[in-house]
Amino acid sequence: MSMTRKISAAGLAAVAVLGLGLASAAPASAAGPTGCKSYVDAKSVRGYAECAGGAGYVRVIVTCRDYRGTDSKHRGSWVVANSSAASVYSCGGQTAWAVAAAHETAIQIG
């Protein structure tokens, strides 16, 4: 019984040391995008996503609803998070409308 406890304690100590090593190896730029927001335009045609700063990329995820009431999700292209560009996806506006927008972010290490 005490041998099991010693092995478990040693295993936990090894994991803790490994975890500290990995945390210190990550560059400061791995912080990721900051100040991100996503929204649908006033005409409910397009969804947008943008970030105010940080390192990495952002893209919009738009929920489009067609004239039958069927929803579908679509993604815009990746844009640099701290640029003035926004990720945009258009549902069309003729037979489908943007009803919601969200965003996803990514970082590039190395």
N, C-alpha and C positions, 0 to 999 in steps of 0.2 A: 504494500500500500504506500509506504513512504517513497519507494523507488518511482512509482508512477507520479507522485507529486514533484519529485526532483526533475524528472524528464519533462514534465509539463512546464515547470518553471524555467528550465533551460530553453525549451522551445519558445516560450513567450519572450524571453530575453533576446533570443536570436531574431525574432520577428521585429521587436522594438528597435534593435540596432539596424536591421535592414531598412525599416521604415524611415528612420532618421537619415540614412544615407541617400535614399531616393528623394526625400523631401528637399535635401540640400542640393541635389544634383539638378533640379529644375531651374531653368533660367528665369530671371525676373520678367521677361517678356511673355512668359507662359500664363500671365495673369488673365488673359483673355479680354474680350470686348467688354466695354462698360457703357452705361447710360443708353442701353438699347431700348427701342420702342417699335411697335408695329401698329398699323392702323389701316382703315379702309377710307378711300376718298369720299367726298361729299356726294358724288353721283352713284356710289356703290358699284363702281366698275373695276377699280384696281385696289390691290393691297400693297402696302409698303412696309419695309423694315429698314432701320438705320441705327447706327450706334454713334455716340458722341466721342468715344475714345477707346483706348486699350489696343491690344494687339490681337490680330486674328481676322475672322471673317463673319459675316452675317448674311442670312437669306430669309426671305419671307415665306410663310406657309399660309396660303389663302384658301378659305372655304368658299367655293362657288355654288350657287343654287340655280338650277335651271328652271325653265317655265313650268315644268311638271312638279317642282318641289324637291327634286333629287339633289342632294349635296355631294360634292366631290372636292378633294383636297389637291392643291397644286403648289409646287415650289418654284420660287424665282431663282435667279442666278446668284451665286456667291459674290459679294462685294467686300472690299477692304473695310474693316470696322471703323477706322478713324478717318476715313475720307469723307468728302461731301456727297458721295454717291449713295443712292438707296437701292436696295433690292426691290424689284417691282414685278408683280404678276397681274395681268389683265384677264378678267373673266369674260370680257367681250362687251357686255352691256346690252346686246341685242336679244339674246336668248338665255343669258346667264348673268347673275349678279354676284358681287362680292358681299358676303354676309358676315365674315369674320376674318381676322388676320392675327397671326402669331409669328414668332421668329425662332430660328435656331442659330447657334453660334458655333464656331470651330476655331481652334488655335493651331498654329503650325510651330512645331518645335524642331529646331535645327536648321 
